[in-house]
Amino acid sequence: MALLPWKRAAEIGGPQTATFEDLALPLLPSLYNVAMWLARNSADAEDLVQETFLKALRGFSGFEPGTNFKAWIFRILRNTYLTSRSGLAAMRTVALEEELEEHAVPESAIERQTPELNLMRLSDKASLEAAMEKLSAPLLEVILLCDVEEMKYREIASVLDVPLGTVMSRIARGRAALRGMLAANAPGEREARS
């Protein structure tokens, strides 16, 4: 039985590979989110993502199918930021900070939608974002990639080009720093200091 020309071409060409658009476009919101935190300005974040897409598209022929595209493009984003006019190049090394005491923040036992609860949640979000802005760049990077973008530790190590142990250490120190800052700004803590 003779194959139709398009079926013959599909067999010769082998399985279809994903296009750049198929792989990159679903990651656009995540890339923009990380770029926004790094650049701290929406216009700069948009430029950073656009430049990342341009570099990734130009280098897509060198991407090995079957490897982790998400880690590959996030690494391009980070490297693009590091080499940009406001990059992290000078801040790549971080001194070890003193371990912060761990403060447990009690979680609400009852989930109800009330105006008061919504206001508290907005306040908590604003406090968290303010605390994140105070983190050093290397700690902020791992917190964003791990807790916001939900990347695995190995992916983060690949993106940042650091050992796995460094990733785990930075995540622990970043989370401890956030807990400390949030606890220091909690209403009970402020009243106790007054």
N, C-alpha and C positions, 0 to 999 in steps of 0.2 A: 504494500500500500504506500503510495507516494504521499509525502507530507506537503501541506500547503507551505508556500514560501515563508510566511511569517512564523509558522511553527518550526520550520527548519532553522530559521535565524535565531529563534529563542533557544533551541537545543544547542546550537553551535556556540552562542554567546554565554551559555550557562545560566545559573540563577540570576535573577535581577538583583542588582545592588541598590541600596538606598541612595537617594540623591542628597545633595547638601541641604536642600530645602526641607526634605523629610526629617532630617536629623536635627537641623539647627532651629527651625521656626518654633517647635514646641518649647525650646529652651529660652526663647526671647524674654518672657517675663522674669524668669530666674536670673538671667544675665543682667537685665536692667536693674533688678532689685539689688544685686551685689554691687553693680556699678554705681548705683545711687548712694549706697553706704560709703563706698570708697571715695567718690568724687564730692559727695555732699552738695550736689547741685544738679538739678534735673537736666539742664542744657549740657553740662559736661558729661553726665551719665549717658545721655543719648549719643553724644559724640564718641564716647568710649565704646559703647555697644556697636555703633556703626563701624568704627575702626576695627573692632574685634571681628565682626562679620566679614569685613573686607579682607583682613589678613587670613581668616579661616577659609574663606572661599578661594583665595589665591593659593593657599597651601593644602587644599583639600585633596589634591592628587597624591600628596605624600601621606595622607591619613590611611592607616592600615585598617581595612574593613574587619570587623569582628572585635576590635579593641574598643575601649571606653571613650565614645565620642564626647560625652558630657564632661569628663575630666579633661579631655584634650582641648575643648573650646573654652572651658573655665580657665585653663592654664594660659591660653592665649589672651583672655581678658585680663588676667592678673599681670602678665608680662607687659601687655600694652599699657596698663596703668602705671606699672613700675617705671617704664621708660618715658611716660608722658611728662609734661611740664610740672605736674603736682604729685608725682609718684612717691612711692614708699622707699625708694632706693636707699635713702639715708637712714631709714628706720627698720631695716631688715633684722638687725640684731637687737635682742631684748635682754635686758638684765633680769635675772631671776628676782621675782618679787617675794616679799615675805608672805607666807601662807596666811590667808585671812581666816578668821573664825567662821565656821559655818553657822548660818542662822536659818532656821526652818521658818518658812512663811506658811502659816496655816491656810489651808484651802477651804473654800466655802463648802459646807456640807449640803446646803440646799441650793438647787439651781432654779431660780425664778427670774422671769423677765420683769423687772421693775425699773422705773426711771432712776432710782437710787443706785441699783446694781449696775445699770448701764453706765451711769456717771462714774462709778468706782472703776469699772473696767476701762473706760476711756482714760481715767487718771492713771491706772496701772500701766496702760500701754504707753502713755506719755512719759511716765517715770522710767520704764524699761528703755525706751528709745533714748532718753536723756542719759541714762547710765551707759548704754552702748556707745554713745558718742564720746564718752570719757575713756573708753578702753583704748589701749595702745593698738596700733594698726595690726600687728601680728595676731594679737588676741581677738580683735574684732573679725579678722579674716576667718579664723577657724570657727568662731561662734556662728557667723553668717553661713558658712558652708555646711556646718554640721547641723545646727539647730533650726536654721531658717530654710536652707535649701535641701536639707536631709541627705547630704552626701555621706557615704561610708568613710571611715577613717582612712582606708587605703586610697580611696579616690582623692581625699583631701591631701594626703601625703604626695600623691602624684601631681596634683594641681600646684601645690606650694613648693614642690621639689625639696621636701624635708623628710627625715626619717619618721616612721610611724610613731615611735615613742615621743618625738617632739610634738606631733599633732595631739596625742593624748594628753601630754603635759600642758600644752597651751589651752586645750579645751577645759581641763580641770581648773587651771589658773584663771581663765576667762570667766567661767561660771562662778567661781568663788568670788572674784572681783565684783561681778554683777550682783550676787547675793549680798555682799557687804555694802555696796552702794545703795541697793534697794532697802536693806534693813536700816541703814543710817537715815534714810529719808522717810521711813514708815512713821505714821502719826504717833505711835506709842514711843518710838525712839526719840522723836523730837521733843515730846513732852517730858520724857525722863531726863533729857539734857538741859531743859529749861530750869 
